[in-house]
Amino acid sequence: MTAATLDLVTPAHRAPTLAVAAGRNLIAAGAIFGLANLVQWSILGGVLPLHPALLSVTWPIAVTLFIVILRRLRNAGGPAAVRAAGWSRGAILLQIGAALTLAGASALTQDWSLMMWMSPIGLAFYAIAWLIAAMRGGAPWMTAVGVGAAAAAGGVALLVGTPVQYLAYGMGLIVFALVPGLVLATGRGR
């Protein structure tokens, strides 16, 4: 077992580094929200023969699951895990705030298709976060991840209104959250 692998299974006496703690949170976010988007695409695209009413529960389930996992990760780590959990809670609140803003605009205009813009907005938030991390002394690869997430947000914006937007957003979360999270969590992020 390598030192990087040991960071994934941190003994109680050794707290994870900030990068490892943040990586664990990104793995959870990328996996959970990526899967939620793939379910959205599967239902809307007819891949899964399920009633579209099920779409109303995918996000509450995903957010609840993420918060539960985030709490466990925070409690399992030391100060770095607490700090990384704070960033993740802030990111979730930002996403919820954007969704509520779109919901309010949708209610005012009676155009609920505005909610579909959460996909490119979500990737744009990841792009901004990665670029800030890179500017604050992160590794050079973080800039590439941020630029890639920004480009993906633009690409997903072109797909808004189609079921494929959820497939693209789900894949974007895997590429720009889960994969870089794995890099950080294994200690290979520097």
mmCIF file of the C-alpha atoms, coordinates in Angstrom:
data_MODEL
# 
_entry.id   MODEL 
# 
loop_
_atom_site.group_PDB 
_atom_site.id 
_atom_site.type_symbol 
_atom_site.label_atom_id 
_atom_site.label_alt_id 
_atom_site.label_comp_id 
_atom_site.label_asym_id 
_atom_site.label_entity_id 
_atom_site.label_seq_id 
_atom_site.pdbx_PDB_ins_code 
_atom_site.Cartn_x 
_atom_site.Cartn_y 
_atom_site.Cartn_z 
_atom_site.occupancy 
_atom_site.B_iso_or_equiv 
_atom_site.pdbx_formal_charge 
_atom_site.auth_seq_id 
_atom_site.auth_comp_id 
_atom_site.auth_asym_id 
_atom_site.auth_atom_id 
_atom_site.pdbx_PDB_model_num 
ATOM 1   C CA . MET A 1 1   ? 0.000   0.000  0.000   1.00 0.00 ? 1   MET A CA 1 
ATOM 2   C CA . THR A 1 2   ? 1.437   3.381  -0.993  1.00 0.00 ? 2   THR A CA 1 
ATOM 3   C CA . ALA A 1 3   ? 1.433   6.552  1.097   1.00 0.00 ? 3   ALA A CA 1 
ATOM 4   C CA . ALA A 1 4   ? -1.135  8.053  -1.285  1.00 0.00 ? 4   ALA A CA 1 
ATOM 5   C CA . THR A 1 5   ? -3.416  5.056  -0.789  1.00 0.00 ? 5   THR A CA 1 
ATOM 6   C CA . LEU A 1 6   ? -3.041  5.362  2.962   1.00 0.00 ? 6   LEU A CA 1 
ATOM 7   C CA . ASP A 1 7   ? -4.445  8.893  2.744   1.00 0.00 ? 7   ASP A CA 1 
ATOM 8   C CA . LEU A 1 8   ? -7.730  7.458  1.479   1.00 0.00 ? 8   LEU A CA 1 
ATOM 9   C CA . VAL A 1 9   ? -8.057  5.261  4.552   1.00 0.00 ? 9   VAL A CA 1 
ATOM 10  C CA . THR A 1 10  ? -6.860  7.690  7.177   1.00 0.00 ? 10  THR A CA 1 
ATOM 11  C CA . PRO A 1 11  ? -6.249  6.137  10.578  1.00 0.00 ? 11  PRO A CA 1 
ATOM 12  C CA . ALA A 1 12  ? -7.950  7.881  13.492  1.00 0.00 ? 12  ALA A CA 1 
ATOM 13  C CA . HIS A 1 13  ? -4.596  9.233  14.721  1.00 0.00 ? 13  HIS A CA 1 
ATOM 14  C CA . ARG A 1 14  ? -3.723  10.887 11.398  1.00 0.00 ? 14  ARG A CA 1 
ATOM 15  C CA . ALA A 1 15  ? -5.972  13.596 9.982   1.00 0.00 ? 15  ALA A CA 1 
ATOM 16  C CA . PRO A 1 16  ? -6.101  14.135 6.206   1.00 0.00 ? 16  PRO A CA 1 
ATOM 17  C CA . THR A 1 17  ? -4.444  17.112 4.547   1.00 0.00 ? 17  THR A CA 1 
ATOM 18  C CA . LEU A 1 18  ? -6.653  19.875 3.171   1.00 0.00 ? 18  LEU A CA 1 
ATOM 19  C CA . ALA A 1 19  ? -6.139  18.622 -0.391  1.00 0.00 ? 19  ALA A CA 1 
ATOM 20  C CA . VAL A 1 20  ? -7.104  15.054 0.561   1.00 0.00 ? 20  VAL A CA 1 
ATOM 21  C CA . ALA A 1 21  ? -10.173 16.258 2.497   1.00 0.00 ? 21  ALA A CA 1 
ATOM 22  C CA . ALA A 1 22  ? -11.275 18.487 -0.397  1.00 0.00 ? 22  ALA A CA 1 
ATOM 23  C CA . GLY A 1 23  ? -10.672 15.611 -2.816  1.00 0.00 ? 23  GLY A CA 1 
ATOM 24  C CA . ARG A 1 24  ? -12.942 13.318 -0.832  1.00 0.00 ? 24  ARG A CA 1 
ATOM 25  C CA . ASN A 1 25  ? -15.709 15.925 -0.948  1.00 0.00 ? 25  ASN A CA 1 
ATOM 26  C CA . LEU A 1 26  ? -15.247 16.339 -4.699  1.00 0.00 ? 26  LEU A CA 1 
ATOM 27  C CA . ILE A 1 27  ? -15.456 12.589 -5.216  1.00 0.00 ? 27  ILE A CA 1 
ATOM 28  C CA . ALA A 1 28  ? -18.779 12.547 -3.371  1.00 0.00 ? 28  ALA A CA 1 
ATOM 29  C CA . ALA A 1 29  ? -20.107 15.579 -5.265  1.00 0.00 ? 29  ALA A CA 1 
ATOM 30  C CA . GLY A 1 30  ? -19.008 14.322 -8.671  1.00 0.00 ? 30  GLY A CA 1 
ATOM 31  C CA . ALA A 1 31  ? -20.380 10.834 -8.101  1.00 0.00 ? 31  ALA A CA 1 
ATOM 32  C CA . ILE A 1 32  ? -23.690 11.808 -6.491  1.00 0.00 ? 32  ILE A CA 1 
ATOM 33  C CA . PHE A 1 33  ? -24.612 14.775 -8.666  1.00 0.00 ? 33  PHE A CA 1 
ATOM 34  C CA . GLY A 1 34  ? -23.150 13.182 -11.786 1.00 0.00 ? 34  GLY A CA 1 
ATOM 35  C CA . LEU A 1 35  ? -25.358 10.134 -11.198 1.00 0.00 ? 35  LEU A CA 1 
ATOM 36  C CA . ALA A 1 36  ? -28.405 12.339 -10.497 1.00 0.00 ? 36  ALA A CA 1 
ATOM 37  C CA . ASN A 1 37  ? -27.911 13.996 -13.886 1.00 0.00 ? 37  ASN A CA 1 
ATOM 38  C CA . LEU A 1 38  ? -27.513 10.656 -15.613 1.00 0.00 ? 38  LEU A CA 1 
ATOM 39  C CA . VAL A 1 39  ? -30.829 9.570  -14.063 1.00 0.00 ? 39  VAL A CA 1 
ATOM 40  C CA . GLN A 1 40  ? -32.408 12.831 -15.320 1.00 0.00 ? 40  GLN A CA 1 
ATOM 41  C CA . TRP A 1 41  ? -31.104 12.155 -18.826 1.00 0.00 ? 41  TRP A CA 1 
ATOM 42  C CA . SER A 1 42  ? -32.192 8.503  -18.701 1.00 0.00 ? 42  SER A CA 1 
ATOM 43  C CA . ILE A 1 43  ? -35.765 9.401  -17.765 1.00 0.00 ? 43  ILE A CA 1 
ATOM 44  C CA . LEU A 1 44  ? -36.129 12.414 -20.086 1.00 0.00 ? 44  LEU A CA 1 
ATOM 45  C CA . GLY A 1 45  ? -34.422 10.614 -22.956 1.00 0.00 ? 45  GLY A CA 1 
ATOM 46  C CA . GLY A 1 46  ? -36.581 7.514  -22.593 1.00 0.00 ? 46  GLY A CA 1 
ATOM 47  C CA . VAL A 1 47  ? -33.674 5.233  -21.690 1.00 0.00 ? 47  VAL A CA 1 
ATOM 48  C CA . LEU A 1 48  ? -35.367 4.361  -18.386 1.00 0.00 ? 48  LEU A CA 1 
ATOM 49  C CA . PRO A 1 49  ? -39.097 3.711  -18.748 1.00 0.00 ? 49  PRO A CA 1 
ATOM 50  C CA . LEU A 1 50  ? -39.963 5.702  -15.614 1.00 0.00 ? 50  LEU A CA 1 
ATOM 51  C CA . HIS A 1 51  ? -42.541 8.438  -15.145 1.00 0.00 ? 51  HIS A CA 1 
ATOM 52  C CA . PRO A 1 52  ? -41.075 11.964 -15.373 1.00 0.00 ? 52  PRO A CA 1 
ATOM 53  C CA . ALA A 1 53  ? -42.665 12.760 -11.994 1.00 0.00 ? 53  ALA A CA 1 
ATOM 54  C CA . LEU A 1 54  ? -39.703 10.902 -10.483 1.00 0.00 ? 54  LEU A CA 1 
ATOM 55  C CA . LEU A 1 55  ? -37.526 13.817 -11.603 1.00 0.00 ? 55  LEU A CA 1 
ATOM 56  C CA . SER A 1 56  ? -38.910 15.851 -8.704  1.00 0.00 ? 56  SER A CA 1 
ATOM 57  C CA . VAL A 1 57  ? -37.205 13.588 -6.162  1.00 0.00 ? 57  VAL A CA 1 
ATOM 58  C CA . THR A 1 58  ? -33.784 13.121 -7.766  1.00 0.00 ? 58  THR A CA 1 
ATOM 59  C CA . TRP A 1 59  ? -32.366 16.424 -6.522  1.00 0.00 ? 59  TRP A CA 1 
ATOM 60  C CA . PRO A 1 60  ? -33.703 16.300 -2.957  1.00 0.00 ? 60  PRO A CA 1 
ATOM 61  C CA . ILE A 1 61  ? -32.326 12.759 -2.669  1.00 0.00 ? 61  ILE A CA 1 
ATOM 62  C CA . ALA A 1 62  ? -28.962 13.753 -4.162  1.00 0.00 ? 62  ALA A CA 1 
ATOM 63  C CA . VAL A 1 63  ? -28.572 16.832 -1.943  1.00 0.00 ? 63  VAL A CA 1 
ATOM 64  C CA . THR A 1 64  ? -29.585 14.905 1.184   1.00 0.00 ? 64  THR A CA 1 
ATOM 65  C CA . LEU A 1 65  ? -27.178 12.071 0.390   1.00 0.00 ? 65  LEU A CA 1 
ATOM 66  C CA . PHE A 1 66  ? -24.349 14.538 -0.250  1.00 0.00 ? 66  PHE A CA 1 
ATOM 67  C CA . ILE A 1 67  ? -24.976 16.374 3.019   1.00 0.00 ? 67  ILE A CA 1 
ATOM 68  C CA . VAL A 1 68  ? -24.996 13.097 4.965   1.00 0.00 ? 68  VAL A CA 1 
ATOM 69  C CA . ILE A 1 69  ? -21.721 11.973 3.360   1.00 0.00 ? 69  ILE A CA 1 
ATOM 70  C CA . LEU A 1 70  ? -20.202 15.424 3.825   1.00 0.00 ? 70  LEU A CA 1 
ATOM 71  C CA . ARG A 1 71  ? -21.059 15.325 7.541   1.00 0.00 ? 71  ARG A CA 1 
ATOM 72  C CA . ARG A 1 72  ? -19.440 11.891 7.876   1.00 0.00 ? 72  ARG A CA 1 
ATOM 73  C CA . LEU A 1 73  ? -16.300 13.057 6.071   1.00 0.00 ? 73  LEU A CA 1 
ATOM 74  C CA . ARG A 1 74  ? -16.130 16.160 8.266   1.00 0.00 ? 74  ARG A CA 1 
ATOM 75  C CA . ASN A 1 75  ? -16.510 14.124 11.444  1.00 0.00 ? 75  ASN A CA 1 
ATOM 76  C CA . ALA A 1 76  ? -13.923 11.549 10.334  1.00 0.00 ? 76  ALA A CA 1 
ATOM 77  C CA . GLY A 1 77  ? -11.192 14.101 9.695   1.00 0.00 ? 77  GLY A CA 1 
ATOM 78  C CA . GLY A 1 78  ? -9.432  16.818 11.575  1.00 0.00 ? 78  GLY A CA 1 
ATOM 79  C CA . PRO A 1 79  ? -9.350  20.573 11.002  1.00 0.00 ? 79  PRO A CA 1 
ATOM 80  C CA . ALA A 1 80  ? -8.707  20.158 7.262   1.00 0.00 ? 80  ALA A CA 1 
ATOM 81  C CA . ALA A 1 81  ? -11.857 18.063 6.859   1.00 0.00 ? 81  ALA A CA 1 
ATOM 82  C CA . VAL A 1 82  ? -13.873 20.668 8.773   1.00 0.00 ? 82  VAL A CA 1 
ATOM 83  C CA . ARG A 1 83  ? -12.495 23.420 6.517   1.00 0.00 ? 83  ARG A CA 1 
ATOM 84  C CA . ALA A 1 84  ? -13.155 21.457 3.320   1.00 0.00 ? 84  ALA A CA 1 
ATOM 85  C CA . ALA A 1 85  ? -16.677 20.637 4.515   1.00 0.00 ? 85  ALA A CA 1 
ATOM 86  C CA . GLY A 1 86  ? -17.294 24.349 5.050   1.00 0.00 ? 86  GLY A CA 1 
ATOM 87  C CA . TRP A 1 87  ? -16.330 25.054 1.433   1.00 0.00 ? 87  TRP A CA 1 
ATOM 88  C CA . SER A 1 88  ? -18.598 22.258 0.239   1.00 0.00 ? 88  SER A CA 1 
ATOM 89  C CA . ARG A 1 89  ? -21.516 23.533 2.324   1.00 0.00 ? 89  ARG A CA 1 
ATOM 90  C CA . GLY A 1 90  ? -20.960 26.983 0.843   1.00 0.00 ? 90  GLY A CA 1 
ATOM 91  C CA . ALA A 1 91  ? -20.939 25.513 -2.662  1.00 0.00 ? 91  ALA A CA 1 
ATOM 92  C CA . ILE A 1 92  ? -24.200 23.647 -2.031  1.00 0.00 ? 92  ILE A CA 1 
ATOM 93  C CA . LEU A 1 93  ? -25.793 26.822 -0.662  1.00 0.00 ? 93  LEU A CA 1 
ATOM 94  C CA . LEU A 1 94  ? -24.609 28.693 -3.765  1.00 0.00 ? 94  LEU A CA 1 
ATOM 95  C CA . GLN A 1 95  ? -26.166 26.028 -6.004  1.00 0.00 ? 95  GLN A CA 1 
ATOM 96  C CA . ILE A 1 96  ? -29.418 26.088 -4.022  1.00 0.00 ? 96  ILE A CA 1 
ATOM 97  C CA . GLY A 1 97  ? -29.439 29.895 -4.171  1.00 0.00 ? 97  GLY A CA 1 
ATOM 98  C CA . ALA A 1 98  ? -29.032 29.798 -7.957  1.00 0.00 ? 98  ALA A CA 1 
ATOM 99  C CA . ALA A 1 99  ? -31.820 27.209 -8.237  1.00 0.00 ? 99  ALA A CA 1 
ATOM 100 C CA . LEU A 1 100 ? -34.141 29.298 -6.045  1.00 0.00 ? 100 LEU A CA 1 
ATOM 101 C CA . THR A 1 101 ? -33.347 32.385 -8.114  1.00 0.00 ? 101 THR A CA 1 
ATOM 102 C CA . LEU A 1 102 ? -34.210 30.504 -11.294 1.00 0.00 ? 102 LEU A CA 1 
ATOM 103 C CA . ALA A 1 103 ? -37.360 29.148 -9.641  1.00 0.00 ? 103 ALA A CA 1 
ATOM 104 C CA . GLY A 1 104 ? -38.400 32.681 -8.691  1.00 0.00 ? 104 GLY A CA 1 
ATOM 105 C CA . ALA A 1 105 ? -37.738 33.944 -12.219 1.00 0.00 ? 105 ALA A CA 1 
ATOM 106 C CA . SER A 1 106 ? -39.657 30.950 -13.586 1.00 0.00 ? 106 SER A CA 1 
ATOM 107 C CA . ALA A 1 107 ? -42.641 31.675 -11.355 1.00 0.00 ? 107 ALA A CA 1 
ATOM 108 C CA . LEU A 1 108 ? -42.659 35.348 -12.350 1.00 0.00 ? 108 LEU A CA 1 
ATOM 109 C CA . THR A 1 109 ? -42.420 34.645 -16.065 1.00 0.00 ? 109 THR A CA 1 
ATOM 110 C CA . GLN A 1 110 ? -44.399 31.376 -15.990 1.00 0.00 ? 110 GLN A CA 1 
ATOM 111 C CA . ASP A 1 111 ? -41.524 29.877 -17.983 1.00 0.00 ? 111 ASP A CA 1 
ATOM 112 C CA . TRP A 1 112 ? -40.301 26.859 -16.025 1.00 0.00 ? 112 TRP A CA 1 
ATOM 113 C CA . SER A 1 113 ? -37.821 25.980 -18.740 1.00 0.00 ? 113 SER A CA 1 
ATOM 114 C CA . LEU A 1 114 ? -35.540 28.571 -17.097 1.00 0.00 ? 114 LEU A CA 1 
ATOM 115 C CA . MET A 1 115 ? -34.713 25.878 -14.522 1.00 0.00 ? 115 MET A CA 1 
ATOM 116 C CA . MET A 1 116 ? -32.800 24.003 -17.215 1.00 0.00 ? 116 MET A CA 1 
ATOM 117 C CA . TRP A 1 117 ? -30.078 26.660 -16.982 1.00 0.00 ? 117 TRP A CA 1 
ATOM 118 C CA . MET A 1 118 ? -28.860 25.117 -13.707 1.00 0.00 ? 118 MET A CA 1 
ATOM 119 C CA . SER A 1 119 ? -26.713 22.717 -15.737 1.00 0.00 ? 119 SER A CA 1 
ATOM 120 C CA . PRO A 1 120 ? -24.379 25.312 -17.286 1.00 0.00 ? 120 PRO A CA 1 
ATOM 121 C CA . ILE A 1 121 ? -24.538 27.432 -14.125 1.00 0.00 ? 121 ILE A CA 1 
ATOM 122 C CA . GLY A 1 122 ? -23.395 24.436 -12.050 1.00 0.00 ? 122 GLY A CA 1 
ATOM 123 C CA . LEU A 1 123 ? -20.398 23.798 -14.305 1.00 0.00 ? 123 LEU A CA 1 
ATOM 124 C CA . ALA A 1 124 ? -19.594 27.515 -14.295 1.00 0.00 ? 124 ALA A CA 1 
ATOM 125 C CA . PHE A 1 125 ? -19.442 27.401 -10.477 1.00 0.00 ? 125 PHE A CA 1 
ATOM 126 C CA . TYR A 1 126 ? -16.940 24.529 -10.685 1.00 0.00 ? 126 TYR A CA 1 
ATOM 127 C CA . ALA A 1 127 ? -14.898 26.481 -13.251 1.00 0.00 ? 127 ALA A CA 1 
ATOM 128 C CA . ILE A 1 128 ? -14.745 29.509 -10.965 1.00 0.00 ? 128 ILE A CA 1 
ATOM 129 C CA . ALA A 1 129 ? -13.821 27.387 -7.942  1.00 0.00 ? 129 ALA A CA 1 
ATOM 130 C CA . TRP A 1 130 ? -10.994 25.617 -9.798  1.00 0.00 ? 130 TRP A CA 1 
ATOM 131 C CA . LEU A 1 131 ? -9.626  28.875 -11.175 1.00 0.00 ? 131 LEU A CA 1 
ATOM 132 C CA . ILE A 1 132 ? -9.688  30.456 -7.711  1.00 0.00 ? 132 ILE A CA 1 
ATOM 133 C CA . ALA A 1 133 ? -7.911  27.403 -6.272  1.00 0.00 ? 133 ALA A CA 1 
ATOM 134 C CA . ALA A 1 134 ? -5.253  27.686 -8.991  1.00 0.00 ? 134 ALA A CA 1 
ATOM 135 C CA . MET A 1 135 ? -4.744  31.412 -8.355  1.00 0.00 ? 135 MET A CA 1 
ATOM 136 C CA . ARG A 1 136 ? -4.469  30.830 -4.599  1.00 0.00 ? 136 ARG A CA 1 
ATOM 137 C CA . GLY A 1 137 ? -1.422  28.663 -5.066  1.00 0.00 ? 137 GLY A CA 1 
ATOM 138 C CA . GLY A 1 138 ? -2.866  25.455 -6.390  1.00 0.00 ? 138 GLY A CA 1 
ATOM 139 C CA . ALA A 1 139 ? -1.130  23.215 -8.867  1.00 0.00 ? 139 ALA A CA 1 
ATOM 140 C CA . PRO A 1 140 ? -0.976  24.299 -12.533 1.00 0.00 ? 140 PRO A CA 1 
ATOM 141 C CA . TRP A 1 141 ? -3.295  21.439 -13.561 1.00 0.00 ? 141 TRP A CA 1 
ATOM 142 C CA . MET A 1 142 ? -6.102  23.162 -11.631 1.00 0.00 ? 142 MET A CA 1 
ATOM 143 C CA . THR A 1 143 ? -6.081  25.994 -14.175 1.00 0.00 ? 143 THR A CA 1 
ATOM 144 C CA . ALA A 1 144 ? -6.647  23.465 -16.952 1.00 0.00 ? 144 ALA A CA 1 
ATOM 145 C CA . VAL A 1 145 ? -9.521  21.898 -15.006 1.00 0.00 ? 145 VAL A CA 1 
ATOM 146 C CA . GLY A 1 146 ? -11.065 25.354 -14.481 1.00 0.00 ? 146 GLY A CA 1 
ATOM 147 C CA . VAL A 1 147 ? -10.750 26.310 -18.148 1.00 0.00 ? 147 VAL A CA 1 
ATOM 148 C CA . GLY A 1 148 ? -12.128 22.916 -19.161 1.00 0.00 ? 148 GLY A CA 1 
ATOM 149 C CA . ALA A 1 149 ? -15.109 23.293 -16.841 1.00 0.00 ? 149 ALA A CA 1 
ATOM 150 C CA . ALA A 1 150 ? -15.775 26.777 -18.272 1.00 0.00 ? 150 ALA A CA 1 
ATOM 151 C CA . ALA A 1 151 ? -15.692 25.395 -21.817 1.00 0.00 ? 151 ALA A CA 1 
ATOM 152 C CA . ALA A 1 152 ? -17.984 22.541 -20.766 1.00 0.00 ? 152 ALA A CA 1 
ATOM 153 C CA . ALA A 1 153 ? -20.414 25.059 -19.228 1.00 0.00 ? 153 ALA A CA 1 
ATOM 154 C CA . GLY A 1 154 ? -20.555 26.797 -22.591 1.00 0.00 ? 154 GLY A CA 1 
ATOM 155 C CA . GLY A 1 155 ? -21.113 23.501 -24.362 1.00 0.00 ? 155 GLY A CA 1 
ATOM 156 C CA . VAL A 1 156 ? -23.891 22.495 -21.986 1.00 0.00 ? 156 VAL A CA 1 
ATOM 157 C CA . ALA A 1 157 ? -25.505 25.919 -22.489 1.00 0.00 ? 157 ALA A CA 1 
ATOM 158 C CA . LEU A 1 158 ? -25.837 25.035 -26.180 1.00 0.00 ? 158 LEU A CA 1 
ATOM 159 C CA . LEU A 1 159 ? -27.752 21.895 -25.172 1.00 0.00 ? 159 LEU A CA 1 
ATOM 160 C CA . VAL A 1 160 ? -30.224 23.567 -22.792 1.00 0.00 ? 160 VAL A CA 1 
ATOM 161 C CA . GLY A 1 161 ? -33.731 22.297 -23.442 1.00 0.00 ? 161 GLY A CA 1 
ATOM 162 C CA . THR A 1 162 ? -32.673 18.847 -24.598 1.00 0.00 ? 162 THR A CA 1 
ATOM 163 C CA . PRO A 1 163 ? -32.339 15.665 -22.544 1.00 0.00 ? 163 PRO A CA 1 
ATOM 164 C CA . VAL A 1 164 ? -28.704 15.464 -23.692 1.00 0.00 ? 164 VAL A CA 1 
ATOM 165 C CA . GLN A 1 165 ? -27.873 18.501 -21.525 1.00 0.00 ? 165 GLN A CA 1 
ATOM 166 C CA . TYR A 1 166 ? -28.198 16.259 -18.453 1.00 0.00 ? 166 TYR A CA 1 
ATOM 167 C CA . LEU A 1 167 ? -25.924 13.625 -19.962 1.00 0.00 ? 167 LEU A CA 1 
ATOM 168 C CA . ALA A 1 168 ? -23.362 16.325 -20.761 1.00 0.00 ? 168 ALA A CA 1 
ATOM 169 C CA . TYR A 1 169 ? -23.674 17.892 -17.297 1.00 0.00 ? 169 TYR A CA 1 
ATOM 170 C CA . GLY A 1 170 ? -23.357 14.488 -15.610 1.00 0.00 ? 170 GLY A CA 1 
ATOM 171 C CA . MET A 1 171 ? -20.236 13.701 -17.622 1.00 0.00 ? 171 MET A CA 1 
ATOM 172 C CA . GLY A 1 172 ? -18.905 17.190 -16.850 1.00 0.00 ? 172 GLY A CA 1 
ATOM 173 C CA . LEU A 1 173 ? -19.302 16.562 -13.127 1.00 0.00 ? 173 LEU A CA 1 
ATOM 174 C CA . ILE A 1 174 ? -17.441 13.294 -13.450 1.00 0.00 ? 174 ILE A CA 1 
ATOM 175 C CA . VAL A 1 175 ? -14.602 14.934 -15.408 1.00 0.00 ? 175 VAL A CA 1 
ATOM 176 C CA . PHE A 1 176 ? -14.373 18.208 -13.432 1.00 0.00 ? 176 PHE A CA 1 
ATOM 177 C CA . ALA A 1 177 ? -15.281 17.052 -9.907  1.00 0.00 ? 177 ALA A CA 1 
ATOM 178 C CA . LEU A 1 178 ? -14.913 13.292 -9.423  1.00 0.00 ? 178 LEU A CA 1 
ATOM 179 C CA . VAL A 1 179 ? -11.678 12.760 -11.388 1.00 0.00 ? 179 VAL A CA 1 
ATOM 180 C CA . PRO A 1 180 ? -9.813  15.779 -9.929  1.00 0.00 ? 180 PRO A CA 1 
ATOM 181 C CA . GLY A 1 181 ? -11.193 14.739 -6.533  1.00 0.00 ? 181 GLY A CA 1 
ATOM 182 C CA . LEU A 1 182 ? -9.522  11.360 -6.983  1.00 0.00 ? 182 LEU A CA 1 
ATOM 183 C CA . VAL A 1 183 ? -6.251  13.109 -7.845  1.00 0.00 ? 183 VAL A CA 1 
ATOM 184 C CA . LEU A 1 184 ? -6.435  15.217 -4.687  1.00 0.00 ? 184 LEU A CA 1 
ATOM 185 C CA . ALA A 1 185 ? -7.654  12.431 -2.408  1.00 0.00 ? 185 ALA A CA 1 
ATOM 186 C CA . THR A 1 186 ? -4.798  10.148 -3.409  1.00 0.00 ? 186 THR A CA 1 
ATOM 187 C CA . GLY A 1 187 ? -2.237  12.857 -2.678  1.00 0.00 ? 187 GLY A CA 1 
ATOM 188 C CA . ARG A 1 188 ? -1.182  13.247 -6.302  1.00 0.00 ? 188 ARG A CA 1 
ATOM 189 C CA . GLY A 1 189 ? -2.560  16.767 -6.697  1.00 0.00 ? 189 GLY A CA 1 
ATOM 190 C CA . ARG A 1 190 ? 0.662   18.757 -6.292  1.00 0.00 ? 190 ARG A CA 1 
# 
